Structures are given as structure tokens and as C-alpha cells.
Amino acid sequence: MNHNDEKMTYPTPKKPSPEMTIAKHLFERIAKMGKHDIPGLKVWSKAISSFNGDISLCALRPSGGIHILLADFIGGGLPAAVGALPVAEIFYGMTENGFGLSDIIEEINKKLLFVLPAEYYSTACLMELDRDRKVLTVWNGGMPDVLVLDSDSKIKHRISSTPIPLGLHEVTSADLDTTFIEVAAGDTVFWCSDGAINAENIQGLKFGQDQIEQLLIEAVFLSAITSAIKNHVQNVALVDDITLAQLDISALQKEEVSLISSSTFTSKPPAKWQVDFSLSADVLREVDIAPLLVSVLMKIQAPYEHRQRIHTVLAEMCSNALEHGVLGLPSSMKTGADGFAEYYALRSQRMAKLEDAYINISLQNVPFDVGGRLTIRIEDSGLGFDHQQHISDLAKNKAFSGRGETLIRQLCSDYYYSGAGNCAHAVYLWTAS
């Protein structure tokens, strides 16, 4: 046979499976959602396949705080991608709209219960650092211990896991309880997925929590731990994804992180409008007021470049009306991490028993120069207080309480109380872009 007549055949390139194609597409979508680089935050991951069953997300709150999430999806591959996409959407969307950790956790759990088969779920750790970078709030659902180390590399706080993975069953209000920790310059926060703890070497020995803590105590942080884990798992096929993360509080305190959104919102021409809300006890128990108000405002006027500042004003005013007015909680309780924990435990107790209460809210905008004059009026059913004396006390207050109100006064052209002190008024001037 003439070799020139032979038909040459070549191996057909192996096409990725439909499942892999879908998973790749979903993880690419998730990667495009992140908008911010957080100073002092370092994350290292090692996946067992093309796609990591661990996802690490961070986002800025409109009021200036920071949210961080680490989730570990059981099963990896397509199930992890199917769960990770709505988790990322909920995390970024609710954070941007001003919701707190408990609301985000509850919504993520509902979504995972809906989209994942019964045998799939996610362990997760969510954290919030307040705008002053001094109080860290942690919810640890099934992840290894979160560690806070001081400037001498001593472990000053340990937040152990509660056995509450997401996507297995409905959560109760007790399941959503968080831990409050006071942090300072020089502190470092460390957390990881259980793939790091359970990583086995060729002899079948696990890397272990003790070894991680020993490396941290020796003042050796992420780079050395990653090297140690790489050496530990040499010539061994991983059975679980590994993620390590650390947050340097000093680096974060030195830099002011601004909220820069890639949103396509555009401001509408300044218009005259007014909306009024009267919220009963039943509504107050279930609704986070500030995100609701900001959402309505954005739909009517959409001064998007002012969203962060307007949210801060509304969040502080609504919080004051609900917590100090309706619930009668004293600001003096918030004098440290323990005080924060007691404060929010008492808040939950009083919210559960809340009856015959209300908060009335009025938002009014009047065109002003090239923008608008937004007047905010919030009245609560509380007993009120001596607001004249309060103004004097506020100037001397150097504790946790009172800072929010000081910020309102900085952002607004006018802020004052009327009546018995149970009605607060603010005027915010904004300009269109």
C-alpha cells in the first residue's frame, strides 16, 4: 500500500464534561463579583481539582464596616459551584444594602436549603469588622477555631465552632448568635477551612490544629504555614480543599477603605418627593429598617454616589430610635466586647417581647441648587430623654457609645431632637453627579 494513500488519524482532544463547563462558568461569575482589595487581608488556597470547594469573599458595608466570608462546600465540583453562586450574590448584595451578619446568614441558609440536595451543605465563617476597626463580630458555623493573636503572637481570643452548617435545616434566632471581640492595632486574625487541619502526609498523619497554632505563636504567619502545609502533603493526593486567611488589624486601621461600586446606577434629576412609613412592633421584629429605606430612596432619586453616607445616617438614626427609644437599651452598656455581647443579648430578649410600639419615618427631598435637601424625621414610641443634657454629655463621651451620633452630625448640615427627645431630625444636602 502506498503510504501516501494512508489516512492519518490523530487523537481527539478530550472535551470537558458539561458539568465541568457549567462549574467553570459559575466560578468565573463569582470571581467577577469581588470589587475590593482589603488592606491587610491575605488568603491562600490549594484545591483538590480545577475548582475550589472553598470560597473566600470580602465586601465593604455602606456604613464603613467590612464583611468577610469563608465557606467550605461539601462535595466540591458542580454542587459547590451551584451553591457558591447564590451565596456570593446574597453576601455581596445584602452587604452592599447594609444588612448585618445574622440577616445574611439566615438568607444564605434559606437559599442553600432550596438549591442543594439534602446530602450537600456548607460550613461557613462570617466576620464583621466595625467602621472604627475596633470590634470584630464572628459567626463560626462548623469551621475550625478562629484565632485572634496580639502583637506578641499570643492567642488572646479563640472563637470555636458551633455545629450549625448552612443548608441542612432551618436556623433559629439562637443559631444566629454572634461573638463580639475587641481588637487593637497589632492584632492578627487567623482562620482556615478544615482541609488545612485534616491534610495528611504520606504516613497518614494530619497536619493538625496544634501545628498551626505553634507556627502562629512562633510569630510565623501565613507564608510559613503555607510552606509547612505544602511540605506536609508532598507526594500525597489531597482529599479536601485548603484555605488559610489572615487579617492584619494594623494595616486596616492605617488605611481608609472607601466604598467604590461598579454599579450602573445613575442619579436622576433632583425632584420633590416625600415618603412616610409607620412601622408597628410586628414589622420592627422582622425588618431591618435602614436597608429598606435606602432601597426606596435609590429607586426614587438614586443619588448613588451618596449612598454610603445616606445609609450611615439612616442606620444610626434607626438604630437609636429602635434600641434606645423603643427598647430602652442604655448606650453605656457598650463599653467593650463583653458589653457588646450583653447589649445584643438583651436586645434580642426585648425584641422578642416587643408589643404596642412603633417607629414613624418621613423622608422628604426638595431640589436644592444642583442637588437636593433630604430631610429625615424619625419618631419612636419610647419615653424620650433629656436631649439638651445629652448634647453636653456627648461632647465628653470617649467610649463606644455616642460615636454614631457624632458621625451623623459630621455628615448632615443639621441634626436635632424635638418633643420629649423621641423625635430626631436630620438634613442631608447632596449634589447630583
C-alpha positions as CSV (number, residue, x, y, z in Angstrom):
1,M,0.0,0.0,0.0
2,N,1.2,3.4,-0.9
3,H,1.8,5.2,2.4
4,N,0.7,8.5,0.7
5,D,-2.8,6.9,0.4
6,E,-3.0,6.0,4.2
7,K,-5.5,8.1,6.1
8,M,-3.7,9.6,9.1
9,T,-5.7,9.7,12.4
10,Y,-5.0,11.8,15.4
11,P,-6.4,11.6,19.0
12,T,-9.4,13.8,19.5
13,P,-8.8,16.3,22.3
14,K,-10.8,15.4,25.4
15,K,-13.7,17.8,25.8
16,P,-14.6,18.9,29.3
17,S,-17.8,17.4,30.7
18,P,-20.9,19.5,30.7
19,E,-20.7,19.6,34.5
20,M,-17.2,20.9,34.4
21,T,-18.1,23.6,31.8
22,I,-21.0,24.7,34.0
23,A,-18.9,24.8,37.1
24,K,-16.2,26.8,35.4
25,H,-18.8,29.3,34.2
26,L,-20.3,29.7,37.7
27,F,-16.9,30.1,39.4
28,E,-15.9,32.7,36.8
29,R,-19.1,34.6,37.6
30,I,-18.3,34.6,41.3
31,A,-14.7,35.8,40.7
32,K,-16.1,38.8,38.9
33,M,-18.3,39.9,41.8
34,G,-15.5,40.9,44.1
35,K,-14.9,44.7,43.9
36,H,-12.5,45.5,46.7
37,D,-9.0,44.8,47.9
38,I,-9.0,44.9,51.7
39,P,-5.7,46.1,53.1
40,G,-4.1,43.6,55.5
41,L,-6.2,40.6,54.2
42,K,-4.2,37.7,52.9
43,V,-5.8,34.4,51.6
44,W,-4.1,31.3,50.3
45,S,-5.9,28.3,48.8
46,K,-5.0,24.9,47.4
47,A,-7.7,23.0,45.6
48,I,-8.0,19.3,45.0
49,S,-9.3,19.8,41.5
50,S,-9.8,22.6,38.9
51,F,-12.4,24.2,41.1
52,N,-12.1,25.0,44.8
53,G,-14.9,23.9,47.1
54,D,-13.9,26.7,49.5
55,I,-14.9,30.3,48.6
56,S,-13.4,33.4,50.3
57,L,-15.3,36.7,49.9
58,C,-15.0,40.2,51.3
59,A,-17.1,43.3,51.0
60,L,-17.5,46.8,52.4
61,R,-20.6,47.9,54.3
62,P,-22.2,51.2,53.3
63,S,-21.5,52.4,56.9
64,G,-17.8,51.7,56.6
65,G,-17.5,48.3,58.2
66,I,-16.2,45.2,56.5
67,H,-17.7,41.7,55.9
68,I,-15.7,38.6,55.3
69,L,-16.9,35.1,54.5
70,L,-15.2,31.7,54.2
71,A,-17.4,28.9,53.1
72,D,-16.5,25.2,52.6
73,F,-18.9,23.3,50.4
74,I,-19.2,19.6,51.0
75,G,-18.7,17.6,47.7
76,G,-16.9,20.2,45.6
77,G,-17.3,20.4,41.8
78,L,-20.6,21.3,40.3
79,P,-22.6,21.1,43.6
80,A,-20.2,23.5,45.2
81,A,-20.5,25.9,42.2
82,V,-24.3,25.7,42.3
83,G,-24.2,26.6,46.0
84,A,-21.4,29.1,45.8
85,L,-23.0,31.4,43.2
86,P,-26.2,32.3,45.2
87,V,-24.1,32.5,48.4
88,A,-21.8,35.1,46.7
89,E,-24.8,37.0,45.3
90,I,-26.5,37.1,48.7
91,F,-23.3,38.1,50.5
92,Y,-22.3,40.9,48.2
93,G,-25.9,42.2,47.6
94,M,-27.0,42.2,51.3
95,T,-23.7,43.7,52.5
96,E,-24.0,46.5,50.0
97,N,-27.5,47.2,51.1
98,G,-26.5,47.4,54.7
99,F,-27.7,44.1,56.2
100,G,-26.0,42.6,59.2
101,L,-24.4,39.2,59.7
102,S,-27.5,37.5,61.1
103,D,-29.7,38.5,58.2
104,I,-27.1,37.4,55.7
105,I,-26.6,34.0,57.4
106,E,-30.3,33.4,57.6
107,E,-30.8,34.2,53.9
108,I,-27.8,32.1,52.8
109,N,-29.2,29.1,54.7
110,K,-32.6,29.5,53.1
111,K,-31.1,29.7,49.7
112,L,-28.9,26.6,50.2
113,L,-31.9,24.6,51.5
114,F,-33.6,25.5,48.3
115,V,-30.9,24.8,45.7
116,L,-28.8,22.0,47.2
117,P,-29.8,18.3,47.5
118,A,-30.2,17.0,51.1
119,E,-26.8,15.5,51.3
120,Y,-24.9,18.7,50.4
121,Y,-24.3,21.6,52.7
122,S,-21.7,24.2,53.6
123,T,-19.8,25.0,56.7
124,A,-19.0,28.7,57.0
125,C,-17.4,31.5,59.0
126,L,-18.6,35.1,58.7
127,M,-17.0,38.1,60.2
128,E,-17.7,41.8,60.5
129,L,-15.2,44.4,61.5
130,D,-16.9,47.7,62.5
131,R,-16.1,51.0,60.9
132,D,-13.7,52.0,63.7
133,R,-11.8,48.7,63.2
134,K,-12.1,48.0,66.9
135,V,-14.8,45.4,67.3
136,L,-14.8,42.1,65.4
137,T,-18.1,40.1,65.2
138,V,-17.7,36.4,64.4
139,W,-20.2,33.7,63.5
140,N,-18.5,30.3,63.1
141,G,-20.7,27.5,61.7
142,G,-18.7,24.3,61.5
143,M,-15.3,25.7,60.7
144,P,-12.0,25.4,62.7
145,D,-11.3,27.8,65.5
146,V,-10.9,31.5,64.6
147,L,-7.9,32.8,66.4
148,V,-7.0,36.4,67.4
149,L,-3.3,37.0,68.2
150,D,-1.9,40.0,69.9
151,S,1.3,41.9,68.8
152,D,3.4,39.3,70.8
153,S,1.8,36.5,68.9
154,K,-0.1,35.2,71.9
155,I,-3.6,33.9,71.3
156,K,-5.9,36.3,73.0
157,H,-9.2,35.1,71.7
158,R,-10.5,31.8,70.3
159,I,-13.9,31.5,68.6
160,S,-14.8,27.9,68.5
161,S,-17.3,26.4,66.0
162,T,-21.0,25.8,66.7
163,P,-22.3,22.7,64.9
164,I,-24.5,24.7,62.6
165,P,-23.6,24.2,58.9
166,L,-25.7,26.0,56.3
167,G,-28.1,24.2,54.1
168,L,-29.1,21.3,56.4
169,H,-32.0,22.7,58.3
170,E,-33.8,25.9,59.3
171,V,-31.9,28.1,61.7
172,T,-33.4,29.6,64.9
173,S,-32.6,33.0,66.4
174,A,-30.2,31.3,68.8
175,D,-28.3,29.7,65.9
176,L,-27.6,33.2,64.6
177,D,-25.9,34.4,67.8
178,T,-22.5,36.0,67.2
179,T,-19.4,36.6,69.2
180,F,-18.0,40.1,69.8
181,I,-14.3,40.6,70.2
182,E,-12.4,43.8,70.9
183,V,-9.3,44.1,68.6
184,A,-6.5,46.5,68.6
185,A,-3.5,47.7,66.5
186,G,-1.0,44.8,66.3
187,D,-3.7,42.1,66.5
188,T,-3.9,39.5,63.7
189,V,-7.0,37.4,63.0
190,F,-6.4,33.9,61.6
191,W,-8.9,31.4,60.2
192,C,-9.0,28.4,57.8
193,S,-11.0,25.6,56.4
194,D,-10.8,22.1,57.9
195,G,-8.8,20.9,54.8
196,A,-5.8,22.6,56.5
197,I,-6.3,20.8,59.8
198,N,-7.1,17.4,58.2
199,A,-4.4,17.4,55.5
200,E,-2.5,14.1,55.7
201,N,1.1,13.4,54.8
202,I,2.4,10.2,53.1
203,Q,2.3,8.4,56.5
204,G,-1.3,9.4,57.1
205,L,-0.6,11.9,59.8
206,K,-2.8,15.0,59.9
207,F,-1.3,18.5,59.8
208,G,-3.4,19.4,62.8
209,Q,-4.7,22.4,64.7
210,D,-1.8,22.2,67.2
211,Q,0.8,22.6,64.5
212,I,-1.0,25.6,63.0
213,E,-1.1,27.3,66.4
214,Q,2.5,26.5,67.2
215,L,3.5,28.2,63.9
216,L,1.4,31.3,64.8
217,I,2.8,31.5,68.3
218,E,6.3,31.4,66.9
219,A,5.4,34.7,65.1
220,V,5.4,33.0,61.8
221,F,2.3,33.8,59.8
222,L,0.7,32.8,56.5
223,S,3.7,32.3,54.3
224,A,5.4,29.9,56.7
225,I,2.2,28.0,57.3
226,T,1.5,27.6,53.6
227,S,5.1,26.3,53.1
228,A,4.7,23.9,56.0
229,I,1.5,22.5,54.6
230,K,3.0,22.2,51.1
231,N,5.9,20.2,52.6
232,H,3.4,18.1,54.7
233,V,1.3,17.0,51.7
234,Q,4.2,16.4,49.2
235,N,3.6,13.3,47.0
236,V,0.0,12.9,48.5
237,A,-3.2,13.5,46.7
238,L,-5.3,16.0,48.6
239,V,-8.8,14.8,49.7
240,D,-10.1,18.3,50.7
241,D,-9.6,21.8,49.6
242,I,-7.4,24.0,51.8
243,T,-7.8,27.7,52.6
244,L,-5.9,29.8,55.0
245,A,-6.6,33.5,55.8
246,Q,-5.2,36.2,58.0
247,L,-6.2,39.8,58.7
248,D,-3.7,42.4,60.0
249,I,-5.7,44.9,62.0
250,S,-2.9,47.5,62.0
251,A,-2.8,47.5,58.2
252,L,-6.6,48.0,58.1
253,Q,-6.6,50.8,60.7
254,K,-3.9,52.7,58.8
255,E,-5.9,52.9,55.5
256,E,-9.3,54.3,54.9
257,V,-11.1,51.9,52.6
258,S,-13.7,53.6,50.6
259,L,-16.8,52.0,49.0
260,I,-16.3,52.1,45.3
261,S,-19.1,50.4,43.3
262,S,-19.1,49.3,39.8
263,S,-22.9,49.6,39.8
264,T,-24.6,51.0,36.8
265,F,-26.9,53.2,38.9
266,T,-27.2,56.7,37.6
267,S,-28.6,59.7,39.5
268,K,-32.0,61.1,38.4
269,P,-32.6,64.8,38.2
270,P,-33.4,66.3,41.7
271,A,-37.1,66.1,42.3
272,K,-39.6,67.0,45.0
273,W,-41.0,64.0,46.8
274,Q,-41.9,62.6,50.2
275,V,-42.5,59.1,51.6
276,D,-43.8,58.2,55.0
277,F,-43.6,54.9,57.0
278,S,-45.4,53.9,60.2
279,L,-43.9,50.6,61.4
280,S,-45.6,48.6,64.1
281,A,-44.0,46.2,66.6
282,D,-44.7,43.2,64.3
283,V,-42.7,44.9,61.5
284,L,-39.9,46.1,63.7
285,R,-39.3,42.5,64.9
286,E,-38.9,41.3,61.3
287,V,-37.5,44.1,59.2
288,D,-34.0,45.7,59.1
289,I,-35.2,49.3,58.6
290,A,-32.2,51.1,57.2
291,P,-31.6,48.9,54.1
292,L,-35.4,49.2,53.3
293,L,-35.2,53.0,53.4
294,V,-32.1,53.2,51.3
295,S,-33.6,50.8,48.7
296,V,-36.7,53.0,48.4
297,L,-34.6,56.2,48.2
298,M,-32.4,54.8,45.5
299,K,-35.4,53.8,43.4
300,I,-37.0,57.2,43.7
301,Q,-34.0,59.5,43.4
302,A,-30.8,57.3,43.2
303,P,-28.1,59.8,44.3
304,Y,-25.9,56.7,44.2
305,E,-22.6,58.5,44.9
306,H,-24.2,59.5,48.3
307,R,-25.5,56.0,49.1
308,Q,-22.8,55.2,51.7
309,R,-23.2,58.4,53.6
310,I,-27.0,58.4,53.5
311,H,-27.1,54.8,54.6
312,T,-24.8,55.7,57.6
313,V,-27.1,58.5,58.7
314,L,-30.3,56.3,58.3
315,A,-28.7,53.3,60.0
316,E,-27.6,55.3,63.0
317,M,-30.9,57.2,63.4
318,C,-33.0,54.0,63.0
319,S,-30.7,52.2,65.5
320,N,-31.1,55.0,68.0
321,A,-34.9,55.0,67.6
322,L,-35.2,51.2,68.0
323,E,-32.6,50.3,70.5
324,H,-32.5,53.4,72.8
325,G,-36.0,54.7,72.2
326,V,-38.3,51.7,71.7
327,L,-36.3,49.0,73.5
328,G,-34.8,51.3,76.2
329,L,-31.3,50.0,75.9
330,P,-28.6,52.2,77.5
331,S,-25.6,53.1,75.4
332,S,-23.4,52.8,78.5
333,M,-23.5,49.0,78.1
334,K,-21.3,49.1,75.0
335,T,-18.0,49.7,76.7
336,G,-16.1,46.8,75.3
337,A,-16.5,43.4,73.6
338,D,-18.2,41.9,76.7
339,G,-20.5,44.9,76.9
340,F,-21.4,44.5,73.2
341,A,-22.3,40.8,73.8
342,E,-24.6,41.7,76.8
343,Y,-26.1,44.6,74.9
344,Y,-27.2,42.5,71.9
345,A,-28.3,39.6,74.1
346,L,-30.6,42.0,75.9
347,R,-31.7,43.5,72.6
348,S,-32.8,40.1,71.4
349,Q,-34.8,39.4,74.6
350,R,-36.6,42.7,74.4
351,M,-37.3,42.4,70.6
352,A,-38.9,39.0,71.2
353,K,-41.3,40.5,73.7
354,L,-42.0,43.8,71.8
355,E,-45.6,44.9,71.7
356,D,-47.5,48.2,71.3
357,A,-44.5,50.0,69.8
358,Y,-43.9,52.0,66.7
359,I,-41.4,54.0,64.7
360,N,-42.7,56.6,62.3
361,I,-40.3,57.7,59.5
362,S,-40.6,60.6,57.0
363,L,-38.2,61.2,54.1
364,Q,-38.6,64.4,52.2
365,N,-36.5,65.7,49.3
366,V,-36.6,69.2,47.9
367,P,-34.4,70.3,44.9
368,F,-31.6,72.5,46.1
369,D,-29.0,74.1,43.8
370,V,-27.7,71.2,41.7
371,G,-28.9,68.5,44.1
372,G,-31.3,68.2,46.9
373,R,-32.1,68.8,50.6
374,L,-33.1,65.4,52.1
375,T,-34.9,65.9,55.4
376,I,-35.2,62.8,57.6
377,R,-37.6,62.7,60.6
378,I,-37.7,59.6,62.8
379,E,-40.1,59.4,65.8
380,D,-40.3,56.4,68.2
381,S,-42.8,55.3,70.8
382,G,-40.2,55.4,73.6
383,L,-40.3,57.7,76.7
384,G,-37.7,60.0,75.2
385,F,-34.8,61.6,77.2
386,D,-33.3,64.9,78.2
387,H,-31.8,65.8,74.8
388,Q,-30.3,69.1,75.9
389,Q,-28.3,67.3,78.6
390,H,-27.4,64.6,76.1
391,I,-25.8,67.2,73.8
392,S,-23.5,68.2,76.6
393,D,-22.7,64.6,77.6
394,L,-22.0,63.6,74.0
395,A,-19.1,66.1,73.7
396,K,-17.3,64.4,76.6
397,N,-18.1,60.8,75.7
398,K,-15.0,58.8,74.6
399,A,-16.5,55.3,74.9
400,F,-18.1,53.2,72.2
401,S,-21.5,54.9,72.7
402,G,-22.2,58.2,71.0
403,R,-19.8,57.8,68.1
404,G,-22.6,57.1,65.7
405,E,-24.4,60.3,66.6
406,T,-21.2,62.3,66.2
407,L,-20.8,60.9,62.7
408,I,-24.4,61.9,61.8
409,R,-23.6,65.5,62.9
410,Q,-20.5,65.4,60.7
411,L,-22.4,64.2,57.6
412,C,-25.5,66.3,58.0
413,S,-25.9,70.0,57.8
414,D,-28.4,69.9,60.7
415,Y,-29.3,67.3,63.3
416,Y,-31.5,67.8,66.4
417,Y,-34.2,66.4,68.6
418,S,-37.7,67.6,69.3
419,G,-40.6,66.7,71.6
420,A,-39.6,64.6,74.6
421,G,-36.5,63.6,72.8
422,N,-38.2,60.8,70.9
423,C,-38.2,62.5,67.6
424,A,-34.9,63.0,65.7
425,H,-34.5,65.3,62.6
426,A,-31.6,65.4,60.1
427,V,-30.9,67.4,57.0
428,Y,-28.6,65.9,54.4
429,L,-27.5,68.0,51.4
430,W,-26.5,66.1,48.2
431,T,-25.4,67.1,44.8
432,A,-26.0,65.2,41.6
433,S,-23.0,63.8,39.6
